[in-house]
Amino acid sequence: MRERLATYFNVHLVSDSTGETLAGVMRATCAQFDNILPIEHSYFLVRSIRQLERVINEIEAAPGVVMFTLSNLEHRGILEEACVRLGMPCVAILDPVLDMTSRYLGQELNHRVGASRKLNAEYFKRIDALDFAMYHDDGQQAIELADADVILVGVSRTSKTPTSVYLAHRGVKAANVPLVPGVPLPQEVFAERRPLVVGLLITADRLIHIRRNRLAAMKETRAGDYTDEDAVRREVMDAQKLFEREGWPTIDVSRRSIEETAAAVLNLLAEHRDP
């Protein structure tokens, strides 16, 4: 059976803020379809009619789906009217959620532009968590590991750093400690009063593949035990034995995205805090 060719289509993301919500919804939507490849056209921080007119011109030049989050009612009306005139599907992705919440609370929306970016305590919590993740990356500053919400432990190339950074954006202080053959883990990881420790597992074949690609990208020819099959299999086996011995919960990252790994960590953290 012949494999179906990918379908490309234009999707225009229009926001008066940073567009993170739009991008996330669009990608989650497209992931539900096979062989669909969106061509993203992003227009963020759109806060004037002049900016909006340029956006509409570009939408007309590249017909496709329009998704937007605009709080200004006049700007919304202009964009929606233009899409009707051009015969383009247009959707305000937050409207159903906002309408439902408004009815439940019995309150009208404030239509404040950029309201989601207000500098509140949650924002500073994320910044603090990001600083913590960077400061405690790859086993640095082991004496402060007790201040973490979670410690990720795993062999090299198990996505410890990007997972820690992703968790930081969710306000979680994540430290990560590498398992290096012949190098003992810091004693803080084994302390009686310590944060949740999560072991990151990966299959040996997948790890060898990732490490070889890493070396190729760096144009590095000296590999040693880093990609040696027997050595890598010992690393993976030793890691698994350690996690089992210590009773640490584990996540297999072999075929997981960073987002999926972080979501699994968040679930474990919720269970840890509220058994």
N, C-alpha and C positions, 0 to 999 in steps of 0.2 A: 504494500500500500504506500503510495507516494505521500511524503510528509508535506503537510500544508504549509505554504509560504507565509511568512510573517505579514501582518497587516499594519501599515504605518498610518497614523492619523495625527493631525495637529490638535493640541490642547493648549488653550490660553489660560494662564493663571493670573488673575488680577486681584491685587490686595492693597489696602492702605497701610499695611504693616509689613512684617518681614516675609510673609508667605509660607511660613513653616507648616501651618495647619493645612493650607491648600495643597502643598507638595505631598504631604503625608497621605491625605485623603485620595489624591489622584493616583499615587503609586499603589496604595492598598486596593483601589478599585481595579486598576489595570492588572494587578496580580491575579484577579479572579477570572481572567480570560487567557486562553492559550494563544500563543503566537501573535500577541498584540504588543506593538512597540510605539509608545507615544512620542511625538516630537514636541518637547516642551517649549513654550514661549512664556517667559516669566516677566511680569510687570509688577514690581513691588514698590511700596511707599508711594502709591498713586494718590495724591492729595489735592490735586488742582484740576480744573476743567481742561486746561491746556495739556496736562499730562494725559488725561483721559482721552482727549481727541487723538493724540498720537497712538494710544493703545488701540482705539477703534480702527484707525487706518491700517494698522498692522494686522488686526483680526480680519479685516476685509481682504487684505492681500494674501492671507493664508487661512482659508476657511477651515473651521473645525469646531470643537467643543469649547465652550467658555465656562470656566468655573471662577467664582469670585467671592471675596469677603470684603465688602465695602460698607462702612458704617454711615457715611454721609448719604442721606436720602436722595438729595439732588443728583449726586454722582451715580447712585444705583439706578435711578430712573433713566438717566442719559444712556448708560451702558445697556440696560434692558431694552430700551426703545431701539437702539442701534442694532442689537442682535435680532430683534423682530424684523426690522427693515431688511437685514442681510440674510434672514432665514437661517440663523445659526442657533443651535441649542445653547441655552444659557441657564446656569443654576447657581443660586446663592447657597453654598453647601452647609452653612450653619443655621439657615432659617428654620428647618424643622425642629432642631434641638432648642433653639432660642424661643420659638413659639411655644413649645411644650413647657419649657421652664418658666416662661412668662405667665402662662395660664396657671401653672401649679403654685407659683409664688404670689400671684395676683398683683404683679408689678409690671410697669411698662419698661421697655429697654431704654437705656440712656443714649444710645447711638454715639458714644464717644469714640472718636477715631484713635486707634492704637491703644485702646483700653487694656488689651491683653498684655501689653508691654509695660504696664505700670510697675515702677520699682517698689516692690513690696518685700515683705520678709521672705517669701518663697523664692523670689529672684536672688536675693543675697545668699540664701541657703544653697542654691545651685552653684553660685560663684565660689562659695567657700568649699563645696564638695569638689569642684573642678580643681581648685588649688591643691586640695588634699590629695586628689588622684595623681596629679603631676609630681607632687613632692614625695609621694610614696610609691612611685612607679618602679617596677623591677627590683623590689626589695630594698629600696632606699629608706633611710630613717626608720629602722626597725624598732627603735625604742618608743615610737609613737603609734605603733600598730594597734594598741589598745583603744585608741580614739576612733578607729574605723568602725563603720557599720558592718562591713563584710570584708574578708580577706580572700582573694582569689589565688589559688596555688595550682601550678601546672608547669609542664616542661616548656621549653622554648617553642614559640609559634603556635600557642593555643589561644591566641587572641585575648590575652590577659589585659593588655594596655587599652585597646579600643573598647573592650567591654567595661573597663573601669571608667573611661571617659563618658561612655554612653550612660552608665549608671549615675555619674555625677550630674548629668543634665536632668536627671530625675530627682536630684537632691540627695542622693545616696553617697556617703563617703566610702569609697572602695579603694583598698590598697591591694597590690598584687605582688606576689613573691614567686620567683622562678625556682624550679627544681633543676639544679645543675649537678651532674654526676660528680661525686666526691666533695661537694660543698654542703655542709649541714644547714638546715633551715634555722632561722633565728628562733631562739627559745620562746620569744613572745607568742609565736604561733601555737605553742603547746601549753601556754599558761592556763591555769584553772579558770581564771576570770578573763575571758578573751571574747572578741567578737565572733560572729558566725564565720566559719572557714568553709569554703567551697572548693572542691577539687575539680579541675577541668581535665576531662579525659579526651583522648583522640586515638584513632586507630593508627597503627604503625605505618601502614601503606599510605594513608592520607597525610601523615606527618612528613614522611620522606618526600612525597610529591611537593608539599608546600615548601619544605626547606630547599629542595633542589631549584624550584622556581625562584625562591628568594636569592640564592647564590647566583643564579643566571642573571637576574635583574641587576645585581650588584657587580656583575662581571668578575666574580670571585672564583678562582679555580681550586684553591686549597680548601678542601672540605673536611677531611679527617673523619672523626666519629660523628660529626654533625649530621651527615647523610648516610653513613655506613649502616646497612640494613640490620645487621646483628646488634650493633650498638644502639640504634634507635629502638629496636624491639625491647632491649633490656631497659632502656629509659622508660618506655611506656609501661612495661610490666612492673618495674620498681615503683612508679608513681601510683599505679592501681593498688599495689600491696600496701603502700603507705596510707592511702585514703581508707582502705578497708580496716587497717590496723587502728587508725585513729577514730574511725566511725564518722568521718566527715561526709556530708552529702556530696554527690558528684553530678556533673553534667557532661554528657558526651557532646563535644563541639565539632565532631568530624564533619557533619553536613549541616550544621546550624549557621544561620546568619548572626551577626553581632546582636541585632535586635532580639532574635529568638533566645540567644544565650542570656542576655540581660533580663528578659522577661522571666526566664526560668529562675534566675538569681533572685529577682524581686518576689517571686512566689515562695522561694525557700526562706527569704528574709521575713516575709509576713508570717510564715509558720513558726519561725524561730522566735519572733517577738510575741506571738499569741498562740502558743501550742494548742 
